[in-house]
Amino acid sequence: MKGTGLVAGSPAVPEAAARLGRLRLLRRARFASVCAGLLLVVLAAFTLALCTGDLAVPVADVWSTLLGGGDAGTRFVVVELRLPRALLALLVGFCLGLSGALFQALLRNPLASPDVIGVSSGAAVTAVVASLVYGVSGLALSGAALTGALAAGAAVYLLAWRRGVNGHRLVLIGVGVGAGLSSVVSYLMTRSEVTEAQSAFVWLAGSLNARSWPHFWPLLLASSVLVPLTFAASRTMPALQLGDGTAAGLGARVERDRLALLACATALAGVATAAAGPVGFVAFVAPPVARRLLPGHGAALLPAALAGAALTAPADLLGQHLLPQTQLPVGIVTSVVGAPYLLWLLARANRVGTGG
């Protein structure tokens, strides 16, 4: 074998192949162990959310109720009051984590996430307009938020298009679009009545308060379509991460494949925002957590999604019970975690002299 120092048929060839096989097994084992660890965190947060509240329910009674047992009072508390919110927190975090991982991997920029590049701001504008101007609420409000997120994502992509899409240009344009949309939200809030502005502010903070089954089922239906589509489209991700020229040389249709994945990422962020409001920093923080747990594994889409769920569920639980007689929106709690990370990332980028 030229250039490697290995001769076909020599003892070094099977030894090198065996070493490569062991490395692959180790990578797979690490991937499985990280996913299992994140699942355990998710399961623990889910169980604690069902146990904790004004009426404490033992763990054994919770799982007995979920499996069809338990008395009527316990079933009402666990299944009707707590279960939809706990499931919604997990699913919102899963969708946001997956969306953020796609944006950051495709654009090769750690600042790329739906709440930074204007997608969440688009959802906020249409939701505030629908709520304050037209008095819309409930599922119609969620539909308006989803429409705004998709429209904002499409606008950012079209404005960034210059015979293709450059990651840094798309992020910069997204930040500008997001700032403009945020100013529209601020204007509408200042022109509205105090009570209307207060209810809109709770949604804008990203809240799971008073969420029930009618909020969960649409998100479950949308994610059951979007998540498989995303993982199917992500088969081209390894080639796209090598750069446009290399990806094209490997047979990838670069712009088409990138557009499909960006559309999936935007839709995932849109449906999550429609269900819970713009929960800040989950899509921003979850992907780098996954990449640090799995260095050298590329985008790490599934671990990033699980990390998003593992961040959102405990944050919502903390928001419910941190202060007595007060329920904090989950977006406030996640921002407490995400904002310092953003400052650290910007300071680190400034030290090394690069924005990416």
Secondary structure by P-SEA (a helix, b strand, c coil): ccccccccccaaaaaaaaaaaaaaaaaaaaaaaaaaaaaaaaaaaaaaaaacccccccaaaaaaaaaccccaaaaaacccccaaaaaaaaaaaaaaaaaaaaaaaaacccccccccccaaaaaaaaaaaaacccccccaaaaaaaaaaaaaaaaaaaaaaccccccaaaaaaaaaaaaaaaaaaaaaaaaaccaaaaaaaaaaaacccccccccccaaaaaaaaaaaaaaaaaccaaaaaaacaaaaaaaccaaaaaaaaaaaaaaaaaaaaaaaccccccccccaaaaaaaaccccccaaaaaaaaaaaaaaaaaaaaacccccccccaaaaaaaacaaaaaaaaaaaaaacccc
